[in-house]
């Protein structure tokens, strides 16, 4: 499947697209940190760090219920 197809299938079970090449399970997010240029650094429960691109940042914050 293409990533956008996978995204459509997994959105209802807690996954969210954070950049052009990555989906993240929101249940595994342990912390968020604002970065330069409206990006967000996400730390997962396994200590992996990912970047939410500017393109997806506002929707990501809305999905988590964080003030935009």
C-alpha positions as MATLAB code, in Angstrom:
seq = 'XXXXXXXXXXXXXXXXXXXXXXXXXXXXXXXXXXXXXXXXXXXXXXXXXXXXXXXXXXXXXXXXXXXX';
ca = [
       0.000    0.000    0.000;
       0.991    3.592   -0.483;
       1.468    5.640    2.665;
      -1.675    7.713    2.125;
      -3.696    4.486    1.733;
      -2.226    3.094    4.932;
      -2.979    6.398    6.653;
      -6.644    6.185    5.635;
      -6.910    2.657    7.038;
      -5.149    3.382   10.337;
      -6.529    6.811   11.254;
      -9.389    5.268   13.248;
      -7.027    3.195   15.406;
      -4.835    6.097   16.523;
      -2.246    6.639   13.803;
      -1.432   10.054   12.372;
       0.809   11.195    9.529;
       3.545   13.517   10.797;
       5.604   14.058    7.631;
       5.943   12.843    4.038;
       7.244    9.443    5.035;
       6.041    8.606    8.529;
       2.922    7.613   10.444;
       3.004    7.568   14.233;
       0.806    5.779   16.741;
      -0.454    8.564   19.003;
      -0.683    6.127   21.925;
       3.122    5.848   21.839;
       3.854    9.586   22.083;
       5.493   10.419   25.397;
       6.371   14.096   24.849;
       6.242   17.004   22.419;
       8.629   19.897   22.002;
       8.230   22.970   19.818;
      11.048   23.374   17.324;
      12.060   26.198   15.031;
       9.891   27.070   12.059;
       6.620   25.567   13.454;
       7.961   22.024   13.559;
       7.406   19.720   16.513;
       9.792   17.161   17.947;
       7.935   14.056   19.106;
       9.499   11.617   21.538;
       7.988    8.147   21.595;
       7.850    5.833   24.607;
      10.839    3.911   23.193;
      12.870    7.210   23.194;
      12.835    7.480   19.399;
      12.629   11.105   18.287;
      10.701   12.190   15.185;
       9.916   15.538   13.597;
       6.404   16.646   12.705;
       6.782   18.787    9.597;
       5.199   22.222    9.318;
       2.719   20.856    6.792;
       1.251   18.438    9.359;
       1.929   20.333   12.629;
      -1.372   22.216   12.997;
      -3.500   19.123   12.328;
      -1.288   17.097   14.669;
      -1.836   19.584   17.504;
      -5.583   19.643   16.855;
      -5.701   15.841   16.909;
      -3.949   15.813   20.279;
      -6.134   18.606   21.614;
      -3.192   20.981   22.011;
      -3.919   24.674   21.508;
      -2.831   25.802   18.016;
];
